[in-house]
Amino acid sequence: MSCEDQTIQTLKESGYRPTPQRLMILSALRHATGHITASEVLEQVKESYSYLDLSTVYRTLDMLKQMRMVSETHMGGDQHSYEWIDEVRHHHLVCQSCDRVVLLDDVMLESLGDNILKTYGFEVDINHLAIFGACHDCRIKTA
């Protein structure tokens, strides 16, 4: 089954119609290399479908977040970024000096969730997290 067919099936099973606008937004997200902003999604889709507006993109992104098909992360700057969720969950370390982004394996945060549950009785949903700081190279430059 192709990724598009799988996406259509997932939408239908969740009670959503696979409209052409949704499918174009999904395709832009699914085939992006890394994170993409809502404005970038709009730009890509408008190349082939000029009638799409930003509010439709945001509504679709919100729906996809609720379905856990897309994650939203604030990676610095003025806009949130979105990323297609594949089977391997990951997070990001973002250098505030050089903007370098390093992938952080989800395993590193499992114990954090366990500790919060034990200490506070609060079950966390760490879906997609960006942690800001200074990378190794930038720390050496300032030392």
C-alpha positions as CSV (number, residue, x, y, z in Angstrom):
1,M,0.0,0.0,0.0
2,S,1.4,3.4,-1.0
3,C,1.9,6.1,1.6
4,E,-0.9,8.1,0.0
5,D,-3.3,5.1,0.2
6,Q,-2.4,4.5,3.8
7,T,-3.0,8.2,4.6
8,I,-6.4,8.1,3.0
9,Q,-7.3,5.0,4.9
10,T,-6.2,6.6,8.2
11,L,-8.2,9.7,7.5
12,K,-11.4,7.7,6.7
13,E,-11.0,5.5,9.8
14,S,-10.7,8.6,11.9
15,G,-13.9,10.0,10.5
16,Y,-12.3,12.6,8.2
17,R,-12.9,13.1,4.5
18,P,-9.7,12.8,2.4
19,T,-10.3,16.2,0.6
20,P,-7.8,17.3,-2.1
21,Q,-6.6,20.1,0.2
22,R,-6.0,17.8,3.1
23,L,-4.1,15.3,0.9
24,M,-1.9,18.1,-0.6
25,I,-1.1,19.3,2.9
26,L,-0.4,15.8,4.0
27,S,1.9,15.2,1.1
28,A,3.9,18.4,1.8
29,L,4.4,17.3,5.4
30,R,5.1,13.7,4.6
31,H,7.7,14.4,2.0
32,A,9.4,17.3,3.8
33,T,12.9,16.8,4.9
34,G,12.7,17.6,8.6
35,H,10.5,20.4,10.1
36,I,8.3,22.7,8.1
37,T,6.2,25.7,9.1
38,A,2.6,26.2,8.2
39,S,3.7,29.0,5.8
40,E,6.1,26.7,4.1
41,V,3.3,24.1,3.7
42,L,1.1,26.8,2.2
43,E,3.8,27.9,-0.3
44,Q,4.4,24.3,-1.4
45,V,0.7,23.5,-1.9
46,K,0.0,26.8,-3.6
47,E,2.4,25.9,-6.4
48,S,-0.3,23.3,-7.6
49,Y,-3.4,24.6,-5.9
50,S,-3.6,28.4,-5.6
51,Y,-7.0,28.5,-3.7
52,L,-5.6,27.2,-0.4
53,D,-5.4,29.7,2.5
54,L,-3.3,29.6,5.7
55,S,-6.4,29.1,8.0
56,T,-7.1,25.8,6.1
57,V,-3.5,24.7,6.6
58,Y,-3.7,25.5,10.4
59,R,-7.0,23.6,10.8
60,T,-5.6,20.6,9.0
61,L,-2.4,20.7,11.1
62,D,-4.5,20.8,14.2
63,M,-6.5,17.8,13.1
64,L,-3.3,15.9,12.2
65,K,-1.8,16.7,15.6
66,Q,-4.9,15.3,17.3
67,M,-4.6,12.2,15.2
68,R,-0.9,12.0,16.1
69,M,0.2,12.0,12.5
70,V,2.1,15.3,12.9
71,S,4.0,16.8,15.8
72,E,4.3,20.5,16.5
73,T,7.5,21.9,18.0
74,H,8.8,25.4,18.7
75,M,12.3,25.3,17.4
76,G,13.0,29.0,18.1
77,G,12.1,31.9,15.9
78,D,8.6,33.2,15.4
79,Q,6.8,30.2,14.1
80,H,6.1,26.6,15.2
81,S,7.4,23.8,13.1
82,Y,5.6,20.6,12.1
83,E,7.0,17.2,11.3
84,W,5.5,14.0,10.0
85,I,5.6,11.4,12.8
86,D,7.1,8.2,11.7
87,E,7.5,5.1,13.8
88,V,10.7,6.3,15.5
89,R,9.9,9.1,18.0
90,H,12.6,11.6,18.5
91,H,13.2,15.0,20.0
92,H,15.7,17.8,19.3
93,L,18.6,19.7,21.0
94,V,18.7,23.2,19.5
95,C,21.8,25.3,19.9
96,Q,20.9,28.9,20.6
97,S,24.2,30.2,19.3
98,C,24.5,28.5,15.9
99,D,21.0,27.1,15.4
100,R,22.4,23.6,15.0
101,V,19.7,20.9,15.6
102,V,20.7,17.5,17.0
103,L,18.3,14.5,17.2
104,L,17.6,13.3,20.7
105,D,16.4,9.7,21.0
106,D,13.1,9.2,22.8
107,V,14.8,6.7,25.2
108,M,16.6,9.7,26.8
109,L,13.2,11.0,28.0
110,E,11.5,7.8,29.0
111,S,13.1,8.0,32.5
112,L,12.0,11.7,32.8
113,G,8.4,10.6,32.2
114,D,8.7,7.8,34.7
115,N,10.2,10.1,37.3
116,I,7.4,12.7,36.9
117,L,4.8,10.0,37.2
118,K,6.4,8.6,40.4
119,T,7.0,12.0,42.0
120,Y,3.9,14.0,41.0
121,G,1.4,11.3,39.9
122,F,1.3,13.1,36.6
123,E,1.5,11.0,33.4
124,V,3.3,13.1,30.7
125,D,2.8,12.9,27.0
126,I,6.2,13.9,25.6
127,N,5.3,13.8,22.0
128,H,7.9,16.0,20.4
129,L,10.3,18.2,22.5
130,A,12.9,20.8,21.6
131,I,15.5,21.5,24.3
132,F,17.5,24.7,23.9
133,G,21.1,25.2,25.0
134,A,24.7,25.4,23.6
135,C,26.2,22.7,21.4
136,H,29.7,21.3,22.0
137,D,31.4,23.5,19.4
138,C,29.8,26.7,20.6
139,R,30.7,25.9,24.2
140,I,34.3,25.4,23.2
141,K,34.4,28.7,21.3
142,T,33.2,30.6,24.4
143,A,35.5,28.8,26.9
